[in-house]
Amino acid sequence: MNGAAFFLVVNFAVAMSFSAVFLVVARRSQSPAAARWLGAGYSVASLSAICELLVAYAGPAHIWALGAFATVLCGMVMLTVGIGEMYRRRVDARIIALFVSASLFLAYVIYDLPRSTLLQALLYQAPFALVLLAGALIVFLARDRTIIDRFLSILLLTSGLQFFAKAGLAVLFGAGTTAKDYVHTNYALISQSLSAVLMVAIGLTLLAKLVLEIMAAQRMESEIDILSGLLNRRGFDRRVEGLFAVSRDGQHAIILCDLDHFKQINDTHGHHAGDAVIEAFGARVRLCVPDGAFAGRLGGEEFALFLPRTSVDVAVQIAQRLRLETMSLRDLPPSIAVTASFGVASVSSEAGLAEAYRQADQALYRAKNSGRNRVMIAASGYGT
């Protein structure tokens, strides 16, 4: 077995390994269809290695050579479809069918052209290049691209362009007089080694993106209070810390909230009624919270809202609206009347966050002592 044949076997094993991993990841992925397409793409593309070996050591060469071309092309198309699914850009199936059909017809037509000529090499390599360049374009046009997205777009661009480079290498080193000769040429060794490196690089990058999405989703789930649908204390604190990490200056507002007589609701109507109140209140909070703000359930009947770049006056208006909305919660037994008390404070730095919480809590305490169902402002002595 020469070097090129060895790389064909290695490429087959690597591609099948990636296929299996993608199919396993699909079970937990936030983009299961994308992971399945990627797995199928690697699986189909791996068959090209078998076809190439059959071209060299079995016959008929014409059929297996077209099979090698078709499996690589279809595998790459599946990868591009998977990338489109990952980035929410679906590729029209009619365009795919037309492109694949035209490419296969082209491969059939040019099979008898003199090998190692620039025309034959460019026509052979162009469909592969176009597929990967289409994948690079999908990633490049994606919104909110991260570092891994930028790296993937560059990697796909490089992989697409290297097929044009392969055409030049085929002319320079020679791809053999016939298809059977390919596996015994230096060009085959260079081509298959390049394919191995890029195949692994693309596979690892795509896999990393899928795994990072899974980790982000699990972290999000761990930061959500299941009953209210709001952030739990850990999630709420992380959001506040994250905001100050990127925006240290500015006037922000904190609203602390407590449902009035919640223990009495539990004692009188049962914990299922209390759970219904928490669920209904959480849904109402999500409707009232403005864009860019976040709300959390700190525990029991205690809630908090953090309003970035918001004045105290605006925060009081939001709290007042939520207070009125609380009095008309739906889907609750008619005998349950729910009200809430609120404390509002301002904060302009992370260093003053603890003091702002303390002041908001004192304002909430005054709202409770003043008859409940009202909004109080920290250190102001008046409420609404």
N, C-alpha and C positions, 0 to 999 in steps of 0.2 A: 504493500500500500504506500503510494507516494504522499507528499505533503498535502497536495490539494484534496486528495481523497480522504486523508485524515481530517482535514478541516470540514469537509462535507459531513462526516460522521459526527464530529463535535458540534457543528451547527444544528444538526438534526436533534441531538440530545439536549442542547441548550434551549432550542425553540420549544420542544415538547415539555421541558421543565417549566418554562415560562407559561406555556398554555395551561398546565395543571395548576400553577400558582394563581393565575388570573381567575380560573374557574372557582377555586376555593375562596379567593377574596370576594368574588361576586356575591357570595352568600351573606356577607356583612357590609358590602359596599353601599354607599349612598347613591352610586351610579351602577346598579347591577347589570343593566343592559350593556353599558360601556365595557365593563369588565368581561362579560361573556363574549362580546365582539372581539376584544383584544385577545382573549384566550383562543377563540376560534381562528383568528388571524395568524397567530403564531403556530397553531396546529397545522393549518393548511399550508403555510409557507414552509414548514419543516419537510413536507413531502417532496419539495424540490430537490433536496439532497439525495433522496432515494432515486428520483428520476435521473439526476445527473450521473449517479453511479451506474444505473441501468443503461444510460446512453453509452458509457465507456466500456462496460463489460458484458452487455447483453444487447439484444435487438428487439424490434427495429429502432434504429437511432432516431429517425424522423419523429415517430410518435412520442418517444420519451423526451426528446428535446422540446417539443411543443408542450408536453406535460410539465416539464421543469419551468418553462416560461409561464404557463397558466397558473401553476400553484403559487409561484412567487407573486405574480400580479394579483391574484385573488386574495392571497394572504395580506398583502399590503393594502388592498382596498378595504378589507375587513378591519384592519388596524385604523385606517382613516375614518371609517364609519364609527368605530368605537371612540375615537378621539372626538368626532362630532357629537356623539351622545354625551361624552364627558363634559363638553363645553356648551351643551344645549344648542348645537347647530346641526340639525339633521340634514343628511345629504339625500337629494332626490334619487329614488330607486331607479327611475327611468334614465337619468343621466349615468348612473353606475352601469346599468345594463348596456347602454349604448357604448360607453367608453370601453368596457371589458370586451364586448363583441368586436369593436373596431380594432382593439389592440391585438386580440387573438388572430383576427384576419390578417393584420399587418405582419405578425410573427410568421404566419403560414406563407405569406407572399415573399418575404425576404429570406426565407430559409435557404433557398438555393443561390442567393447572392454570394459573391466571393467574400469569405470571412476575413476579418482583420482589416477591412476597408473602413474608412471613416463613415461613409454613408450607411453601410450595414450596421456598424456598431452604434451609431447615433439612433437609428431607427429602432434598434433592439432595446436600447437602454432608456429611450425617452419616456415610454409609458410608466416605468418604475419611478423615474424622476418626477413626473407630473403628479403621481399619486401622493408621494411624500411631501412635495411642495404644497399640495392642496391641504394636507394635514398641518403643515407649518403655518399656512395662512389662517386656518381655523383657530389655532392657538393664538396667533398674533392679533387677531381681531377680537379676542375675548375681552370682556370687561374685568376690571379689578384684577389684573394679572399679578401674580406673586413672582418671587424669584424663581421658583421651580417651573412656573409657566414660561417665563422668559427663556430659561435654560432649555426647556423642551422645544420651544419654537426654533431656537438656534440649532439644536441638535437635529430636528427634522429638516431644517433648511440645508444644513451641512450634508445630511444623508441623501437628500434629493439631488443636490449639486454633484455629489461624488459619483452618481451614475453617469453624468456627462463626462466626468474625469475618467471613468472606466472605459468610455469609448476611446479616448485618447490612449489609454494604457493598452487597450486591445490592439490598436494600430502599432504602438511602439514595441510591445513585447510579442505580439502575435497570439491569436486565440486558437490556433490550429487550422489545418486545412479543412477538416471536417468536424462535425459535432463530437465524434468519438475521440478526437485528438485533444479536446478542450482540457480534460482533467489532467492531462500529462504536461501541460504548458506552465511556464512561470507566471503567465497572466492569471491562470486559474488559482494559483497559490496566493497571489496578491489580492485577487478579487474576493476569494473566500475568507481570507484573513480580515480584510476590511469589513466584509459583511458580518463576521463574527463580533468584531469590536462594536460596530454600530448597533447591531441587533441587541447585544447585551446592554449597551448604554441607553438605548431607547426603552427597552423593557424595564430596566431598573428605574428609570425616571418616571415612566407611567405607573409602575407599581408603587413608587414612593408617593406619588400624588394621590392614588387611591387610598393608601394606608393613612396618609395625613388627613384625608377627608373623614375616614372612619374614626380616627383619634379625635378630631375636632367635634364630630357628632357625639361621640361618647362623653367628651368633656362637657358639651352643651347639655346633654341629658343629665349629667351629674350635678349641673348647676341649676336645674329647673325643679321647682316645687311641683310635684305631680298634681296635688289637689287644686291649687290656685292657678297653675299655669304660669306663674311669675317666677322670677329668679329666687333661689333660696339664699340664705345669708352669705354662703361662700361665693355664689355667683354674683350677688349684688356687690359685695366688697371688692371682688376682682374687677368688676366693671368700673367702679369708682377709682380704684388704683390705676387701672389702665388709662382712664381719662386724664388723670393728673400726670401720668408718665409722658403723655404726648402734648398736653396743654396745661402748663403750670400756672398760667395767668388767666384771669377772667373772673367774672362774678357768677357764681352758681347758687342754686337754692336746694334745700333739703326739706322734704315733707315727711314727717312721721305721722302714722295713722294707727288708730286703735278702734276696733269695733266695740260699740257700747253694749254692756250687759251680755257679753258673749257667753260667759259661764252659765248665766241664767237660761239662755237659749238651749244649751246642751243639757242642763239639768231638767228643764221642763219638757222639751220636745225630743230629746235623745241626740246622740252624737251624729246620727245620720242627717238630722236637720242642721246641726252645726257644720257638717261637711258641705251640705248644700249651700249654706250661707257663704262659706269660704270660696267655694267654686264660683258662685254667682258674683261675689264681690271682685274676685280676681278677673273675671271676664269683663266687668265694668271698668276696672282699672286699666286694662289693656286698651280699651276704647278711648279712655280719657288721656292717657299718657301721650304727649306730643312726640313727634319724630326726634330722634337723637337722645331722648331721655330714657331712663330705665327704672323699673319698679321691682320690688322684691318682697317676699313674705319672710320676715325675720324670725317668725316663730309664733305658733298659736294664732291669736287674732291681731298680731302686730305686723304692720306693713311700713314700707319706706319707699319714697320716690326721690330720685336724684335728677335734677333738671339743669343740665349744662347751659352756661351762658344765659341764665334766666334771672331776672330781678325778683325781689321778694314780692312786689306788687303782682307780678304775673303769676308767681307761684301761689299766692293767696287766691287768685281767680281760679286756678286749676283745682286747688283744694276745695274751694267753695262749690265748684261744679261737681266734683266727685262726691262731696257731702250730700248735695241734692240728688244726685244719681243713686246714692246708696239708699235713700228713703223710698226708692221706687224699684227695688230689685225684683226681677220677675222669676217665675218658676219656683216660688217658695210658698209654703202653706199660708193661707190668709191670716192665720193667727200670729204669724211671726212678723214683727215690725223691727227693721234693722236701721240703726243709725250709726254714725262714726264721728270720732273727734280727731282733730288735726292740730299739729304743731309745725310751724314753718320757721326756718332759719336760713341765713345766707352764709356762704363760705367762699373764700377766694384763693385758698391755698391748701395743699395737703397737710401742712403743719397745723392749720386751724380746723382740720376736719373733726377731730375728737371734741373740740369745744363747740363746734356747730351742732354736732349730734346732741351734746349735753343741753345746749340752749333749746333745740327743737323739742327735746324730751321734756324740758321744763315747761315749754309752751303747751305741749300736749297735756301735761299734768294739770295746768291751769284750766285748759278746756274741759277736762274731766270734772274738776272741782267747781266749775262755773255752770254746771248743768248738762254737760255733754252735748253732742250734736252741734258742734261749732268749730270754728277755725281760730287759732290764736297765733300771734306772731312773737317770736323770741324777743325778750327784753323790751317789749313795747307796752305791755300792760293793757292792750285793748284787743278785742276780738270781734268776729262777725258771726 
